[in-house]
Amino acid sequence: MSFKGQINFGYPLTSNNIITTIPDNAVLPLSIGSSLQGNTLGVTFGDLKSQVSSPSVIAVNGTSLYSTTPLAGPISSLNNIAIGRLAGKNVTNAEASVFLGTFAGDSATSAGYSNFIGSQAGIFANNAYNSNFIGRDCGYNAYNAYESNFLGYGSGAQAGNAYNSNFLGKNAGSTAGSANNSNFFGQNAGNGAGGANNSNFIGIETGFQATLANNSNFIGAYAGQSSFNAYHCNFLGKESGQRAFNANNSNFLGQNAGTDATTAYRSNFLGLESGMNSTGNNVNAFGYRAHKGGTLSGQTVFANATVPSYVNRAAATTAITILNGAVAESTYLYYNQTTFAIEAVRL
């Protein structure tokens, strides 16, 4: 059997099951008439290889999508499949693609070798070749969305230059601009993000409305949400880097690390709420609430809880021993109350 063509199932189909066999050596076009009323439609193809001299279409519900030369149907018949009301209508350069759902892929351009599954999936998408749009409104009016995968209601809708990207979750990557080569996983992850190319946002609303967050990794619920100039950054932890401003080239690790930090560029915050509400740059803050609300720049800060204090060195060396739980081949920092200095015991 050899067949090059398209099947388009329209609607409604509302009574008995119908099995239709197309015999060997049948000559197309074939139209399965307007009286089709069934819950199941079966079409069996015979040997068509010697009879088809041009692309062919099978029509349902009495509407023929087939024309010999020139092709006049609303969808190209180059090995495409369309199922649903106006699925694939007015699509251009669509070869070997699948359109499933009301308005799926309608008016999409350069939509070859792609799959549009869901109501209005990929409708009006531009340069949508080699892509998969799965979910209602996903990829809606997306621009330059080639070689991408959008999965979930509204994912990638109206995204610009979102090529080579993967958006997974409700509204993930929706309206994102220049979000190419990126991965947004989670509801609203990367939604409204601008200039977020080469980035990875993982978690609910991670990178939501982040601006200029390219080459960054935001991991954790709300991490990097509404951040500005957060490029070349790594925010790891719930709400880490949330609403951070001018925090480029920084690393915030821990829940609320760097949250609402301003001009915190080239900084490293490690620990719960470290650097939160701070305004300094080039700061390294380690430990619970280290440098929280701080305004100094160019500092290395340790939370007091992470650096024990001893009256003098003798007291420190007595306390920091292997017998007391220290580990050999390790160096332990402490604060010397006599010298007012950070010192160390090396084992």
JOLINJO-V804395 format. One record per pair of residues at least 12 apart in sequence whose C-alpha atoms are under 10 Angstrom apart, sorted by the first residue. I is the first residue (numbers start at 1). J is the second residue. If there is no record, write none. Layout:
I,J  I,J
This chain:
1,24  1,25  1,45  1,46  1,47  1,48  1,49  1,50  2,45  2,46  2,47  2,48  2,49  2,50  2,51  2,52  3,45  3,46  3,47  3,48  3,49  3,50  3,51  3,52  3,55  3,56  3,79  4,48  4,49  4,52  4,53  4,54  4,55  4,56  4,57  4,77  4,78  4,79  4,80  5,28  5,29  5,52  5,54  5,55  5,56  5,57  5,58  5,66  5,76  5,77  5,78  5,79  5,80  5,81  5,96  6,55  6,56  6,57  6,58  6,59  6,65  6,66  6,75  6,76  6,77  6,78  6,79  6,80  6,81  6,82  6,96  6,98  7,43  7,56  7,57  7,58  7,59  7,60  7,65  7,77  7,79  7,80  7,81  7,82  7,83  8,57  8,58  8,59  8,60  8,61  8,63  8,64  8,65  8,75  8,77  8,80  8,81  8,82  8,83  8,84  8,85  8,86  8,87  8,88  8,99  8,100  9,32  9,41  9,58  9,59  9,60  9,61  9,81  9,82  9,83  9,84  9,85  9,87  9,100  10,34  10,36  10,59  10,60  10,61  10,62  10,63  10,82  10,83  10,84  10,85  10,86  10,87  10,102  11,34  11,36  11,37  11,38  11,60  11,61  11,83  11,84  11,85  12,34  12,36  12,37  12,38  12,39  12,60  12,61  12,84  12,85  13,34  13,35  13,36  13,37  13,38  13,39  13,40  13,41  13,60  13,61  14,36  14,37  14,38  14,39  14,40  15,36  15,37  15,38  15,39  15,40  16,36  16,37  16,38  16,39  16,40  16,41  17,36  17,37  17,38  17,39  17,40  17,41  17,42  18,36  18,37  18,38  18,39  18,40  18,41  18,42  18,43  19,38  19,40  19,41  19,42  19,43  19,44  20,32  20,41  20,42  20,43  20,44  20,45  21,42  21,43  21,44  21,45  21,46  22,43  22,44  22,45  22,46  22,47  22,48  23,44  23,45  23,46  23,47  23,48  24,44  24,45  24,46  24,47  24,48  24,49  24,50  24,51  25,45  25,46  25,47  25,48  25,49  25,50  25,51  25,52  26,45  26,46  26,47  26,48  26,49  26,50  26,51  26,52  27,47  27,48  27,49  27,50  27,51  27,52  27,53  27,56  28,48  28,51  28,52  28,53  28,54  28,55  28,56  28,57  28,58  28,66  28,67  28,68  29,52  29,55  29,56  29,57  29,58  29,59  29,64  29,65  29,66  29,67  29,68  30,56  30,57  30,58  30,59  30,60  30,64  30,66  31,57  31,58  31,59  31,60  31,61  31,62  31,63  31,64  31,65  31,66  32,58  32,59  32,60  32,61  32,62  32,63  32,64  33,59  33,60  33,61  33,62  33,63  33,64  34,59  34,60  34,61  34,62  34,63  35,60  35,61  35,62  36,60  36,61  36,62  37,61  41,60  43,58  53,68  54,67  54,68  54,69  54,70  54,71  54,77  54,78  55,67  55,68  55,69  55,71  55,76  55,77  55,78  55,79  56,68  56,71  56,76  56,77  56,78  56,79  57,73  57,75  57,76  57,77  57,78  57,79  57,80  57,81  58,77  65,77  73,89  73,90  74,86  74,87  74,88  74,89  74,90  74,91  74,92  74,106  74,107  75,87  75,88  75,89  75,90  75,91  75,92  75,93  75,94  75,95  75,106  75,107  76,88  76,89  76,90  76,91  76,92  76,93  76,94  76,95  76,96  76,97  77,94  77,95  77,96  77,97  78,93  78,94  78,95  78,96  78,97  78,112  79,94  79,95  79,96  79,97  79,98  79,113  80,94  80,95  80,96  80,97  80,98  80,99  80,112  80,113  80,114  80,115  81,95  81,96  81,97  81,98  81,99  81,100  81,115  82,97  82,98  82,99  82,100  82,101  82,102  82,103  82,104  82,105  82,116  82,117  83,98  83,99  83,100  83,101  83,102  83,103  83,104  83,117  84,99  84,100  84,101  84,102  84,103  84,104  84,118  84,119  85,100  85,101  85,102  85,103  85,104  85,106  85,119  86,99  86,100  86,101  86,102  86,103  86,104  86,105  86,106  86,107  86,120  87,99  87,100  87,101  87,102  87,103  87,104  87,105  87,106  87,107  87,116  87,117  87,118  87,119  87,120  87,121  87,123  88,100  88,101  88,102  88,103  88,104  88,105  88,106  88,107  88,108  88,111  88,116  88,120  88,122  88,123  89,103  89,104  89,105  89,106  89,107  89,108  89,123  90,105  90,106  90,107  90,108  90,109  90,124  91,104  91,105  91,106  91,107  91,108  91,109  91,110  91,111  91,112  91,123  91,124  91,125  92,105  92,106  92,107  92,108  92,109  92,110  92,111  92,112  92,126  92,127  93,108  93,109  93,110  93,111  93,112  93,113  93,127  93,128  93,129  94,108  94,109  94,110  94,111  94,112  94,113  94,114  94,128  94,129  95,110  95,111  95,112  95,113  95,114  95,129  96,111  96,112  96,113  96,114  96,115  96,130  97,111  97,112  97,113  97,114  97,115  97,116  97,129  97,130  97,131  97,132  98,111  98,112  98,113  98,114  98,115  98,116  98,117  98,132  99,114  99,115  99,116  99,117  99,118  99,119  99,120  99,121  99,122  99,133  100,115  100,116  100,117  100,118  100,119  100,120  100,121  100,134  101,116  101,117  101,118  101,119  101,120  101,121  101,135  101,136  102,117  102,118  102,119  102,120  102,121  102,123  102,136  103,116  103,117  103,118  103,119  103,120  103,121  103,122  103,123  103,124  103,137  104,116  104,117  104,118  104,119  104,120  104,121  104,122  104,123  104,124  104,133  104,134  104,135  104,136  104,137  104,138  104,140  105,117  105,118  105,119  105,120  105,121  105,122  105,123  105,124  105,125  105,128  105,133  105,137  105,139  105,140  105,141  106,120  106,121  106,122  106,123  106,124  106,125  106,140  107,122  107,123  107,124  107,125  107,126  107,141  108,121  108,122  108,123  108,124  108,125  108,126  108,127  108,128  108,129  108,140  108,141  108,142  109,122  109,123  109,124  109,125  109,126  109,127  109,128  109,129  109,143  109,144  110,125  110,126  110,127  110,128  110,129  110,130  110,144  110,146  111,125  111,126  111,127  111,128  111,129  111,130  111,131  111,145  111,146  112,127  112,128  112,129  112,130  112,131  112,146  113,128  113,129  113,130  113,131  113,132  113,147  114,128  114,129  114,130  114,131  114,132  114,133  114,146  114,147  114,148  114,149  115,128  115,129  115,130  115,131  115,132  115,133  115,134  115,149  116,128  116,131  116,132  116,133  116,134  116,135  116,136  116,137  116,138  116,139  116,150  117,132  117,133  117,134  117,135  117,136  117,137  117,138  117,151  118,133  118,134  118,135  118,136  118,137  118,138  118,152  118,153  119,134  119,135  119,136  119,137  119,138  119,153  120,133  120,134  120,135  120,136  120,137  120,138  120,139  120,140  120,141  120,154  121,133  121,134  121,135  121,136  121,137  121,138  121,139  121,140  121,141  121,150  121,151  121,152  121,153  121,154  121,155  121,156  121,157  122,134  122,135  122,136  122,137  122,138  122,139  122,140  122,141  122,142  122,145  122,150  122,154  122,156  122,157  122,158  123,137  123,138  123,139  123,140  123,141  123,142  123,157  124,139  124,140  124,141  124,142  124,143  124,158  125,138  125,139  125,140  125,141  125,142  125,143  125,144  125,145  125,146  125,157  125,158  125,159  126,139  126,140  126,141  126,142  126,143  126,144  126,145  126,146  126,158  126,160  126,161  127,142  127,143  127,144  127,145  127,146  127,147  127,161  127,163  128,142  128,143  128,144  128,145  128,146  128,147  128,148  128,162  128,163  129,144  129,145  129,146  129,147  129,148  129,163  130,145  130,146  130,147  130,148  130,149  130,164  131,145  131,146  131,147  131,148  131,149  131,150  131,163  131,164  131,165  131,166  132,145  132,146  132,147  132,148  132,149  132,150  132,151  132,166  133,145  133,148  133,149  133,150  133,151  133,152  133,153  133,154  133,155  133,156  133,157  133,167  134,149  134,150  134,151  134,152  134,153  134,154  134,155  134,168  135,150  135,151  135,152  135,153  135,154  135,155  135,169  135,170  136,151  136,152  136,153  136,154  136,155  136,157  136,170  137,152  137,153  137,154  137,155  137,156  137,157  137,158  137,171  138,150  138,151  138,152  138,153  138,154  138,155  138,156  138,157  138,158  138,159  138,167  138,168  138,169  138,170  138,171  138,172  138,173  138,174  139,151  139,152  139,153  139,154  139,155  139,156  139,157  139,158  139,159  139,160  139,162  139,167  139,171  139,173  139,174  139,175  140,154  140,155  140,156  140,157  140,158  140,159  140,174  140,175  141,156  141,157  141,158  141,159  141,160  141,175  142,155  142,156  142,157  142,158  142,159  142,160  142,161  142,162  142,163  142,174  142,175  142,176  142,177  143,156  143,157  143,158  143,159  143,160  143,161  143,162  143,163  143,175  143,177  143,178  144,159  144,160  144,161  144,162  144,163  144,164  144,178  144,180  145,158  145,159  145,160  145,161  145,162  145,163  145,164  145,165  145,179  145,180  146,161  146,162  146,163  146,164  146,165  146,180  147,162  147,163  147,164  147,165  147,166  147,181  148,162  148,163  148,164  148,165  148,166  148,167  148,180  148,181  148,182  148,183  149,162  149,163  149,164  149,165  149,166  149,167  149,168  149,183  150,162  150,165  150,166  150,167  150,168  150,169  150,170  150,171  150,172  150,173  150,174  150,184  151,166  151,167  151,168  151,169  151,170  151,171  151,172  151,185  152,167  152,168  152,169  152,170  152,171  152,172  152,186  152,187  153,168  153,169  153,170  153,171  153,172  153,174  153,187  154,167  154,168  154,169  154,170  154,171  154,172  154,173  154,174  154,175  154,187  154,188  154,191  155,167  155,168  155,169  155,170  155,171  155,172  155,173  155,174  155,175  155,176  155,184  155,185  155,186  155,187  155,188  155,189  155,190  155,191  156,168  156,169  156,170  156,171  156,172  156,173  156,174  156,175  156,176  156,177  156,179  156,184  156,190  156,191  156,192  157,171  157,172  157,173  157,174  157,175  157,176  157,191  158,173  158,174  158,175  158,176  158,177  158,192  159,172  159,173  159,174  159,175  159,176  159,177  159,178  159,179  159,180  159,191  159,192  159,193  159,194  160,173  160,174  160,175  160,176  160,177  160,178  160,179  160,180  160,194  160,195  161,176  161,177  161,178  161,179  161,180  161,181  161,195  161,197  162,174  162,175  162,176  162,177  162,178  162,179  162,180  162,181  162,182  162,196  162,197  163,178  163,179  163,180  163,181  163,182  163,197  164,179  164,180  164,181  164,182  164,183  164,197  164,198  165,179  165,180  165,181  165,182  165,183  165,184  165,197  165,198  165,199  165,200  166,179  166,180  166,181  166,182  166,183  166,184  166,185  166,200  167,179  167,182  167,183  167,184  167,185  167,186  167,187  167,188  167,189  167,190  167,191  167,200  167,201  168,183  168,184  168,185  168,186  168,187  168,188  168,189  168,202  169,184  169,185  169,186  169,187  169,188  169,189  169,203  169,204  170,185  170,186  170,187  170,188  170,189  170,191  170,204  171,184  171,185  171,186  171,187  171,188  171,189  171,190  171,191  171,192  171,205  172,184  172,185  172,186  172,187  172,188  172,189  172,190  172,191  172,192  172,193  172,201  172,204  172,205  172,206  172,207  172,208  173,185  173,186  173,187  173,188  173,189  173,190  173,191  173,192  173,193  173,194  173,196  173,201  173,207  173,208  173,209  174,188  174,189  174,190  174,191  174,192  174,193  174,208  174,209  175,190  175,191  175,192  175,193  175,194  175,209  176,189  176,190  176,191  176,192  176,193  176,194  176,195  176,196  176,197  176,208  176,209  176,210  176,211  177,190  177,191  177,192  177,193  177,194  177,195  177,196  177,197  177,211  177,212  178,193  178,194  178,195  178,196  178,197  178,198  178,212  178,214  179,192  179,193  179,194  179,195  179,196  179,197  179,198  179,199  179,213  179,214  180,195  180,196  180,197  180,198  180,199  180,214  181,196  181,197  181,198  181,199  181,200  181,214  181,215  182,196  182,197  182,198  182,199  182,200  182,201  182,214  182,215  182,216  182,217  183,196  183,197  183,198  183,199  183,200  183,201  183,202  183,217  184,196  184,199  184,200  184,201  184,202  184,203  184,204  184,205  184,206  184,207  184,208  184,217  184,218  185,200  185,201  185,202  185,203  185,204  185,205  185,206  185,219  186,201  186,202  186,203  186,204  186,205  186,206  186,220  186,221  187,202  187,203  187,204  187,205  187,206  187,208  187,221  188,201  188,203  188,204  188,205  188,206  188,207  188,208  188,209  188,222  189,201  189,202  189,203  189,204  189,205  189,206  189,207  189,208  189,209  189,210  189,218  189,221  189,222  189,223  189,224  189,225  190,202  190,203  190,204  190,205  190,206  190,207  190,208  190,209  190,210  190,211  190,213  190,218  190,224  190,225  190,226  191,205  191,206  191,207  191,208  191,209  191,210  191,225  192,207  192,208  192,209  192,210  192,211  192,226  193,206  193,207  193,208  193,209  193,210  193,211  193,212  193,213  193,214  193,225  193,226  193,227  193,228  194,207  194,208  194,209  194,210  194,211  194,212  194,213  194,214  194,228  194,229  195,210  195,211  195,212  195,213  195,214  195,215  195,229  195,231  196,209  196,210  196,211  196,212  196,213  196,214  196,215  196,216  196,230  196,231  197,212  197,213  197,214  197,215  197,216  197,231  198,213  198,214  198,215  198,216  198,217  198,232  199,213  199,214  199,215  199,216  199,217  199,218  199,231  199,232  199,233  199,234  200,213  200,214  200,215  200,216  200,217  200,218  200,219  200,234  201,213  201,216  201,217  201,218  201,219  201,220  201,221  201,222  201,223  201,224  201,225  201,235  202,217  202,218  202,219  202,220  202,221  202,222  202,223  202,236  203,218  203,219  203,220  203,221  203,222  203,223  203,237  203,238  204,219  204,220  204,221  204,222  204,223  204,225  204,238  205,218  205,220  205,221  205,222  205,223  205,224  205,225  205,226  205,239  206,218  206,219  206,220  206,221  206,222  206,223  206,224  206,225  206,226  206,235  206,238  206,239  206,240  206,241  206,242  207,219  207,220  207,221  207,222  207,223  207,224  207,225  207,226  207,227  207,228  207,230  207,235  207,241  207,242  207,243  208,222  208,223  208,224  208,225  208,226  208,227  208,242  209,224  209,225  209,226  209,227  209,228  209,243  210,223  210,224  210,225  210,226  210,227  210,228  210,229  210,230  210,231  210,242  210,243  210,244  211,224  211,225  211,226  211,227  211,228  211,229  211,230  211,231  211,245  212,227  212,228  212,229  212,230  212,231  212,232  212,246  212,248  213,226  213,227  213,228  213,229  213,230  213,231  213,232  213,233  213,247  213,248  214,229  214,230  214,231  214,232  214,233  214,248  215,230  215,231  215,232  215,233  215,234  215,249  216,230  216,231  216,232  216,233  216,234  216,235  216,248  216,249  216,250  216,251  217,230  217,231  217,232  217,233  217,234  217,235  217,236  217,251  218,230  218,233  218,234  218,235  218,236  218,237  218,238  218,239  218,240  218,241  218,242  218,251  218,252  219,234  219,235  219,236  219,237  219,238  219,239  219,240  219,253  220,235  220,236  220,237  220,238  220,239  220,240  220,254  220,255  221,236  221,237  221,238  221,239  221,240  221,242  221,255  222,237  222,238  222,239  222,240  222,241  222,242  222,243  222,256  223,235  223,236  223,237  223,238  223,239  223,240  223,241  223,242  223,243  223,244  223,252  223,255  223,256  223,257  223,258  223,259  224,236  224,237  224,238  224,239  224,240  224,241  224,242  224,243  224,244  224,252  224,258  224,259  224,260  225,239  225,240  225,241  225,242  225,243  225,244  225,259  226,241  226,242  226,243  226,244  226,245  226,260  227,241  227,242  227,243  227,244  227,245  227,246  227,247  227,248  227,259  227,260  227,261  227,262  228,241  228,242  228,243  228,244  228,245  228,246  228,247  228,248  228,262  228,263  229,244  229,245  229,246  229,247  229,248  229,249  229,263  229,265  230,243  230,244  230,245  230,246  230,247  230,248  230,249  230,250  230,264  230,265  231,246  231,247  231,248  231,249  231,250  231,265  232,247  232,248  232,249  232,250  232,251  232,266  233,247  233,248  233,249  233,250  233,251  233,252  233,265  233,266  233,267  233,268  234,248  234,249  234,250  234,251  234,252  234,253  234,268  235,250  235,251  235,252  235,253  235,254  235,255  235,256  235,257  235,258  235,259  235,269  236,251  236,252  236,253  236,254  236,255  236,256  236,257  236,270  237,252  237,253  237,254  237,255  237,256  237,257  237,271  237,272  238,253  238,254  238,255  238,256  238,257  238,259  238,272  239,254  239,255  239,256  239,257  239,258  239,259  239,260  239,273  240,252  240,253  240,254  240,255  240,256  240,257  240,258  240,259  240,260  240,261  240,269  240,272  240,273  240,274  240,275  240,276  241,253  241,254  241,255  241,256  241,257  241,258  241,259  241,260  241,261  241,264  241,269  241,275  241,276  242,256  242,257  242,258  242,259  242,260  242,261  242,276  243,258  243,259  243,260  243,261  243,262  243,277  244,257  244,258  244,259  244,260  244,261  244,262  244,263  244,264  244,265  244,276  244,277  244,278  244,279  245,258  245,259  245,260  245,261  245,262  245,263  245,264  245,265  245,279  246,261  246,262  246,263  246,264  246,265  246,266  246,281  247,260  247,261  247,262  247,263  247,264  247,265  247,266  247,267  247,279  247,281  248,263  248,264  248,265  248,266  248,267  248,281  249,264  249,265  249,266  249,267  249,268  249,282  250,264  250,265  250,266  250,267  250,268  250,269  250,281  250,282  250,283  250,284  251,264  251,265  251,266  251,267  251,268  251,269  251,270  251,284  252,267  252,268  252,269  252,270  252,271  252,272  252,273  252,274  252,275  252,276  252,284  252,285  253,268  253,269  253,270  253,271  253,272  253,273  253,274  253,286  254,269  254,270  254,271  254,272  254,273  254,274  254,287  254,288  255,270  255,271  255,272  255,273  255,274  255,276  256,269  256,271  256,272  256,273  256,274  256,275  256,276  256,277  256,289  257,269  257,270  257,271  257,272  257,273  257,274  257,275  257,276  257,277  257,285  257,288  257,289  257,290  257,292  258,270  258,271  258,272  258,273  258,274  258,275  258,276  258,277  258,278  258,279  258,285  258,291  258,292  258,293  259,273  259,274  259,275  259,276  259,277  259,278  259,292  260,275  260,276  260,277  260,278  260,279  260,293  261,274  261,275  261,276  261,277  261,278  261,279  261,280  261,281  261,292  261,293  261,294  262,275  262,276  262,277  262,278  262,279  262,280  262,281  262,295  263,278  263,279  263,280  263,281  263,282  263,297  264,276  264,277  264,278  264,279  264,280  264,281  264,282  264,283  264,295  264,297  265,279  265,280  265,281  265,282  265,283  266,280  266,281  266,282  266,283  266,284  266,298  267,280  267,281  267,282  267,283  267,284  267,285  267,297  267,298  267,299  267,300  268,281  268,282  268,283  268,284  268,285  268,286  268,300  269,283  269,284  269,285  269,286  269,287  269,288  269,289  269,290  269,291  269,292  269,300  269,301  270,284  270,285  270,286  270,287  270,288  270,289  270,290  270,302  271,285  271,286  271,287  271,288  271,289  271,290  271,303  272,286  272,287  272,288  272,289  272,290  272,292  273,287  273,288  273,289  273,290  273,291  273,292  273,293  274,286  274,287  274,288  274,289  274,290  274,291  274,292  274,293  274,294  274,301  274,302  274,303  275,287  275,288  275,289  275,290  275,291  275,292  275,293  275,294  275,295  275,301  276,289  276,290  276,291  276,292  276,293  276,294  277,291  277,292  277,293  277,294  277,295  278,290  278,291  278,292  278,293  278,294  278,295  278,296  278,297  279,291  279,292  279,293  279,294  279,295  279,296  279,297  280,293  280,294  280,295  280,296  280,297  280,298  280,299  281,295  281,296  281,297  281,298  281,299  282,296  282,297  282,298  282,299  282,300  283,295  283,296  283,297  283,298  283,299  283,300  283,301  284,297  284,298  284,299  284,300  284,301  284,302  285,299  285,300  285,301  285,302  285,303  286,300  286,301  286,302  286,303  286,304  286,306  287,301  287,302  287,303  287,304  287,305  287,306  287,307  288,302  288,303  288,304  288,305  288,306  289,302  289,303  289,304  289,305  290,302  290,303  290,304  290,305  290,306  291,303  304,334  304,335  306,333  306,334  307,332  307,333  307,334  307,335  307,342  307,343  308,332  308,333  308,334  308,335  308,336  308,342  309,333  309,334  309,335  309,336  309,337  309,340  309,341  309,342  309,343  310,334  310,335  310,336  310,337  310,338  311,335  311,336  311,337  311,338  311,339  311,340  312,334  312,335  312,336  312,337  312,338  312,339  312,340  312,343  313,334  313,335  313,336  313,337  313,338  313,339  313,343  313,344  313,345  314,336  315,336  316,332  316,333  316,334  316,335  316,336  316,343  316,344  316,345  317,332  317,344  317,345  317,346  317,347  318,345  319,345  320,332  320,333  320,334  320,344  320,345  320,346  320,347  321,345  321,346  321,347  322,347  326,347  327,346  327,347  328,346  328,347  329,346  329,347  330,345  330,346  330,347  331,343  331,344  331,345  331,346  331,347  332,344  332,345  332,346  332,347  333,345  333,346
